[in-house]
Each structure stands twice: as structure tokens, then as C-alpha cells.
């Protein structure tokens, strides 16, 4: 709905993950995660040229990586509008 209400809006999808695994693996995982969200949004009718993706790996946690529950919060994709 937000994309329909804002036809000129472009979004950068930022993929993140927890700290389990190697830095290289997690960088790829976070990129695949962002790409999966892009694929989903495109399948729902959002034009592909309105979406870009970036993977960040695990250096930007939103929660400590010390419990299963908190690690799950770090496995995410954030939508950042492009100005």
C-alpha cells in the first residue's frame, strides 16, 4: 500500500544477520536475505527499479547476540527510503 500511495518512492533493502557463522558466509546470507525481500516485493507488483539491496552481515546488531531470542532480532531486512 505504501508503494502504491508513493509512486516515486525508491527503497534500499538492508539485509542483516546474527553472529553465528563466518563473516564471509554472513555477508552472503544478508545479501540473499535482502534479495529475497526484493523478489517478494516485485512479485507483489513493486517495480524492480524502485528497489536496491545491500547486505551488511552481522556488524550492525539491534540486539545482543547472546541468546537465541536476541539473535533472531538481528536476522532482518530493513527498508530505507532513498531520497
Backbone as numpy.savetxt, mean C-alpha at the origin, in Angstrom:
# Nx Ny Nz CAx CAy CAz Cx Cy Cz
-16.35 5.33 -4.36 -17.17 6.53 -4.36 -16.31 7.79 -4.36
-15.21 7.77 -3.60 -14.34 8.95 -3.54 -13.72 9.22 -4.90
-13.33 8.18 -5.61 -12.76 8.38 -6.94 -13.81 8.94 -7.91
-15.05 8.47 -7.80 -16.12 8.98 -8.66 -16.43 10.44 -8.36
-16.39 10.83 -7.10 -16.68 12.20 -6.70 -15.53 13.15 -7.01
-14.35 12.62 -7.25 -13.15 13.43 -7.52 -12.46 12.90 -8.77
-13.02 13.17 -9.94 -12.49 12.56 -11.17 -11.05 12.93 -11.52
-10.54 14.02 -10.99 -9.16 14.40 -11.27 -8.16 13.90 -10.25
-8.64 13.26 -9.21 -7.77 12.83 -8.12 -6.88 11.65 -8.54
-5.61 11.76 -8.23 -4.66 10.66 -8.42 -4.14 10.26 -7.05
-3.79 8.98 -6.92 -3.40 8.45 -5.61 -2.14 7.60 -5.75
-1.23 7.76 -4.80 -0.05 6.92 -4.69 -0.33 5.89 -3.60
-0.21 4.62 -3.93 -0.46 3.53 -3.00 0.87 3.10 -2.38
0.98 3.22 -1.07 2.22 2.89 -0.35 2.06 1.55 0.36
2.82 0.55 -0.07 2.78 -0.76 0.55 3.79 -0.86 1.68
3.37 -1.52 2.77 4.22 -1.71 3.95 4.07 -3.15 4.45
4.98 -3.56 5.31 4.90 -4.91 5.88 5.51 -4.90 7.29
5.44 -6.05 7.95 6.05 -6.16 9.27 7.53 -6.51 9.12
8.20 -6.79 10.22 9.65 -7.01 10.17 10.05 -8.49 10.10
9.10 -9.37 9.80 9.42 -10.78 9.66 9.95 -11.02 8.25
11.13 -11.61 8.14 11.73 -11.85 6.83 12.85 -10.86 6.56
13.51 -11.07 5.42 14.65 -10.21 5.07 14.16 -8.88 4.51
15.05 -7.91 4.53 14.72 -6.59 3.99 14.37 -6.69 2.50
15.15 -7.48 1.75 14.88 -7.63 0.31 13.52 -8.27 0.06
13.22 -9.34 0.79 11.93 -10.01 0.62 10.79 -9.06 0.95
10.91 -8.33 2.05 9.85 -7.44 2.47 9.67 -6.24 1.54
10.74 -5.80 0.91 10.61 -4.73 -0.07 9.75 -5.21 -1.24
10.03 -6.41 -1.72 9.22 -6.98 -2.79 7.79 -7.24 -2.36
7.63 -7.75 -1.14 6.29 -8.03 -0.61 5.46 -6.76 -0.51
6.05 -5.70 -0.01 5.30 -4.45 0.13 4.92 -3.89 -1.24
5.78 -4.06 -2.24 5.45 -3.61 -3.60 4.32 -4.46 -4.17
4.37 -5.77 -3.97 3.29 -6.65 -4.44 1.97 -6.30 -3.76
2.04 -5.95 -2.49 0.84 -5.58 -1.74 0.22 -4.31 -2.35
1.03 -3.32 -2.63 0.52 -2.08 -3.25 -0.03 -2.38 -4.64
0.66 -3.22 -5.40 0.18 -3.58 -6.74 -1.15 -4.31 -6.68
-1.35 -5.15 -5.66 -2.61 -5.88 -5.52 -3.77 -4.92 -5.27
-3.54 -3.89 -4.47 -4.59 -2.90 -4.22 -4.88 -2.13 -5.49
-3.84 -1.79 -6.23 -4.04 -1.09 -7.52 -4.88 -1.96 -8.46
-4.53 -3.23 -8.56 -5.28 -4.14 -9.43 -6.75 -4.20 -9.01
-7.00 -4.26 -7.72 -8.37 -4.28 -7.21 -9.12 -3.01 -7.60
-8.51 -1.85 -7.37 -9.17 -0.58 -7.68 -9.45 -0.46 -9.18
-8.50 -0.90 -10.00 -8.71 -0.88 -11.45 -9.88 -1.79 -11.82
-9.98 -2.94 -11.17 -11.08 -3.87 -11.45 -12.43 -3.28 -11.06
-12.42 -2.29 -10.17 -13.65 -1.62 -9.74 -13.93 -0.36 -10.56
-13.11 -0.10 -11.59 -13.39 1.00 -12.50 -12.52 2.23 -12.36
-11.56 2.23 -11.46 -10.65 3.37 -11.33 -9.63 3.27 -12.46
-9.44 4.37 -13.18 -8.48 4.37 -14.29 -7.07 4.12 -13.77
-6.36 3.23 -14.45 -5.02 2.84 -14.02 -4.07 4.03 -13.94
-4.24 5.01 -14.84 -3.32 6.15 -14.85 -3.54 7.10 -13.67
-4.54 6.82 -12.84 -4.78 7.61 -11.63 -4.08 7.03 -10.41
-3.40 5.89 -10.59 -2.81 5.17 -9.47 -1.34 4.89 -9.72
-0.51 5.16 -8.73 0.89 4.77 -8.75 1.15 3.95 -7.49
2.21 3.16 -7.50 2.52 2.31 -6.35 3.97 2.46 -5.93
4.18 2.27 -4.64 5.53 2.24 -4.06 5.53 1.23 -2.92
6.61 0.47 -2.84 6.80 -0.44 -1.72 7.87 0.12 -0.80
7.63 0.07 0.49 8.57 0.63 1.47 9.20 -0.41 2.38
8.75 -1.65 2.32 9.30 -2.66 3.21 8.82 -2.45 4.64
9.74 -2.62 5.61 9.32 -2.52 7.02 9.87 -1.33 7.80
10.57 -0.36 7.20 11.13 0.72 8.01 10.14 1.79 8.50
8.87 1.70 8.13 7.90 2.72 8.55 6.73 2.08 9.30
6.99 1.43 10.43 5.90 0.78 11.16 4.96 1.80 11.80
3.70 1.40 11.95 2.73 2.23 12.68 2.50 1.65 14.08
3.07 0.48 14.32 2.94 -0.19 15.63 4.23 -0.96 15.88
4.52 -1.29 17.14 5.70 -2.10 17.42 5.57 -3.47 16.73
6.66 -4.07 16.40 6.65 -5.38 15.77 6.89 -6.50 16.79
6.42 -6.29 18.02 6.73 -7.25 19.09 5.62 -8.25 19.40
4.45 -8.11 18.79 3.39 -9.10 18.97 2.74 -9.39 17.62
2.06 -10.51 17.55 1.35 -10.88 16.32 0.33 -9.80 15.94
-0.39 -9.31 16.92 -1.41 -8.31 16.68 -0.82 -7.00 16.17
0.27 -6.54 16.78 0.85 -5.27 16.34 1.52 -5.42 14.98
2.13 -6.57 14.71 2.71 -6.79 13.38 1.64 -6.73 12.30
0.43 -7.21 12.61 -0.64 -7.18 11.61 -1.00 -5.75 11.21
-0.83 -4.80 12.12 -1.11 -3.39 11.80 -0.09 -2.82 10.82
1.10 -3.40 10.80 2.15 -2.91 9.91 2.02 -3.48 8.49
1.20 -4.49 8.31 0.96 -5.06 6.98 -0.22 -4.31 6.38
0.10 -3.29 5.57 -0.95 -2.38 5.12 -0.56 -1.71 3.79
-1.59 -1.09 3.18 -1.39 -0.19 2.05 -2.07 1.11 2.41
-1.32 2.19 2.29 -1.86 3.52 2.57 -2.12 4.23 1.25
-3.21 4.98 1.18 -3.54 5.78 0.00 -3.16 7.22 0.27
-2.29 7.77 -0.59 -1.83 9.14 -0.46 -2.21 9.92 -1.71
-3.15 10.87 -1.60 -3.50 11.68 -2.76 -2.28 12.44 -3.27
-2.18 12.52 -4.59 -1.08 13.25 -5.23 -1.59 14.64 -5.57
-0.85 15.64 -5.15 -1.27 17.03 -5.41 -0.71 17.53 -6.71
